[in-house]
Amino acid sequence: MNERIKTEIIIYRSHRYNTFLWIWIATALVLAIIGTFVFPIDSSINIGIELLILVFAIIIHVQNRKLRIRSIASILIYIANGLSIIGAIAFISAIQTYSYTELMIYRGIGIVNLVLQIIAAVFAFLTARKLKRENPTLIQDYLEMKKQKKGTEKEDK
């Protein structure tokens, strides 16, 4: 019984974090589009959202690992963050040397990073959908497990 509760909780968390990841990536993409075409947005907002995406990617990786599910979205986010570091180095170098080529490298890395995040959002959405399809009563089961857990804690006191 206790092992089943732990498994249900892991499945629920994995579903929830996969759902949150693609929502946060979509938010970051919308902010990037607004910041590019409508009006400038403070870069600290984008940095905060990107950090939040990385945190969710790490949590998803841990939860999916417990369920023995491939965590493609998390790996793509790790690659995108690695590319962001390379892009930041290229940008700093372009500013210091006034190099148009390095600035184009930075922009190219930014586009690749954007595409990787879109693909990661799709994979996170597909993983959440797969978990929901395999466990149609996922949310109800989790809420029942939570009530049972609280009930056993009250009985123990």
C-alpha positions as CSV (number, residue, x, y, z in Angstrom):
1,M,0.0,0.0,0.0
2,N,2.7,2.5,1.0
3,E,4.7,1.7,-2.2
4,R,1.6,2.3,-4.3
5,I,1.0,5.7,-2.7
6,K,4.6,6.7,-3.4
7,T,4.3,5.7,-7.0
8,E,1.0,7.6,-7.4
9,I,2.6,10.7,-5.9
10,I,5.6,10.4,-8.2
11,I,3.3,10.0,-11.3
12,Y,1.3,13.0,-10.2
13,R,4.3,15.2,-9.6
14,S,5.9,14.2,-12.9
15,H,2.6,15.1,-14.7
16,R,2.3,18.4,-12.9
17,Y,5.9,19.5,-13.5
18,N,5.8,18.4,-17.2
19,T,2.7,20.6,-17.6
20,F,4.3,23.5,-15.8
21,L,7.4,23.3,-17.9
22,W,5.7,23.7,-21.2
23,I,3.6,26.5,-19.8
24,W,6.7,28.4,-18.5
25,I,8.4,27.9,-21.9
26,A,5.4,29.2,-23.7
27,T,5.4,32.2,-21.3
28,A,9.1,32.8,-22.1
29,L,8.4,32.6,-25.8
30,V,5.5,35.0,-25.6
31,L,7.6,37.5,-23.6
32,A,10.4,37.2,-26.1
33,I,8.1,37.9,-29.0
34,I,6.5,40.9,-27.2
35,G,10.0,42.2,-26.3
36,T,11.1,41.9,-29.9
37,F,8.1,43.2,-31.8
38,V,5.9,45.3,-29.4
39,F,7.9,47.0,-26.6
40,P,11.1,46.2,-24.8
41,I,10.8,44.1,-21.6
42,D,13.3,44.2,-18.8
43,S,15.8,41.4,-19.3
44,S,15.7,40.4,-15.6
45,I,12.1,39.0,-16.2
46,N,13.4,36.8,-18.9
47,I,16.4,35.7,-16.9
48,G,14.1,34.8,-13.9
49,I,11.8,32.8,-16.2
50,E,14.7,31.0,-17.8
51,L,16.0,30.1,-14.3
52,L,12.6,28.8,-13.3
53,I,12.5,26.7,-16.5
54,L,15.9,25.2,-15.6
55,V,14.7,24.4,-12.0
56,F,11.6,22.7,-13.4
57,A,13.7,20.8,-15.9
58,I,15.9,19.4,-13.1
59,I,12.8,18.5,-11.0
60,I,11.2,16.8,-14.0
61,H,14.4,14.9,-14.7
62,V,14.4,13.5,-11.2
63,Q,10.7,12.6,-11.2
64,N,10.9,11.0,-14.7
65,R,14.0,9.1,-13.7
66,K,12.1,7.6,-10.8
67,L,9.4,6.4,-13.2
68,R,12.0,5.2,-15.8
69,I,10.7,7.7,-18.4
70,R,13.1,9.4,-20.8
71,S,13.4,13.0,-19.9
72,I,14.0,14.5,-23.4
73,A,12.5,17.9,-22.5
74,S,15.0,18.2,-19.6
75,I,17.9,17.3,-21.7
76,L,17.0,19.8,-24.3
77,I,16.7,22.5,-21.7
78,Y,20.2,21.6,-20.4
79,I,21.6,21.8,-24.0
80,A,19.8,25.2,-24.5
81,N,21.3,26.5,-21.2
82,G,24.7,25.4,-22.3
83,L,24.3,27.2,-25.6
84,S,23.2,30.3,-23.7
85,I,26.5,30.3,-21.9
86,I,28.3,30.1,-25.2
87,G,26.1,32.8,-26.6
88,A,26.8,35.1,-23.7
89,I,30.5,34.6,-24.2
90,A,30.1,35.4,-28.0
91,F,28.0,38.5,-27.1
92,I,30.6,39.8,-24.7
93,S,33.3,39.2,-27.2
94,A,31.3,40.9,-29.9
95,I,30.8,44.0,-27.8
96,Q,34.5,44.2,-26.9
97,T,35.8,43.7,-30.4
98,Y,33.0,45.4,-32.3
99,S,32.8,42.2,-34.4
100,Y,29.7,41.7,-36.6
101,T,30.6,38.0,-37.1
102,E,30.5,37.3,-33.4
103,L,27.2,39.2,-33.1
104,M,25.7,37.0,-35.8
105,I,27.0,33.9,-34.0
106,Y,25.2,35.2,-30.9
107,R,22.0,35.7,-32.8
108,G,22.3,32.2,-34.4
109,I,22.8,30.6,-31.0
110,G,19.7,32.5,-29.8
111,I,17.6,31.2,-32.6
112,V,18.8,27.6,-32.0
113,N,18.1,28.1,-28.3
114,L,14.6,29.2,-29.1
115,V,14.0,26.2,-31.4
116,L,15.3,23.8,-28.7
117,Q,13.0,25.4,-26.1
118,I,10.0,25.0,-28.4
119,I,10.9,21.3,-29.0
120,A,11.4,20.8,-25.3
121,A,7.9,22.3,-24.6
122,V,6.4,19.9,-27.1
123,F,8.1,16.9,-25.5
124,A,7.1,18.1,-22.0
125,F,3.5,18.4,-23.2
126,L,3.6,15.0,-24.8
127,T,5.0,13.4,-21.6
128,A,2.3,15.0,-19.5
129,R,-0.3,13.8,-21.9
130,K,1.1,10.3,-21.9
131,L,1.1,10.2,-18.1
132,K,-2.5,11.4,-18.1
133,R,-3.5,8.9,-20.7
134,E,-1.9,6.0,-18.8
135,N,-3.6,7.2,-15.5
136,P,-6.9,8.8,-16.5
137,T,-7.9,9.3,-12.8
138,L,-4.5,10.8,-11.9
139,I,-5.7,13.9,-10.1
140,Q,-8.5,12.1,-8.2
141,D,-6.2,9.3,-7.2
142,Y,-3.7,11.8,-5.9
143,L,-6.3,13.7,-3.9
144,E,-7.6,10.4,-2.4
145,M,-4.1,9.3,-1.5
146,K,-3.5,12.7,0.2
147,K,-6.7,12.3,2.2
148,Q,-5.8,8.8,3.3
149,K,-2.3,10.0,4.3
150,K,-3.8,12.8,6.4
151,G,-6.3,10.3,7.9
152,T,-3.5,7.9,8.9
153,E,-1.5,10.8,10.4
154,K,-4.4,11.9,12.5
155,E,-5.0,8.3,13.7
156,D,-1.4,8.0,14.7
157,K,-1.6,11.0,16.9
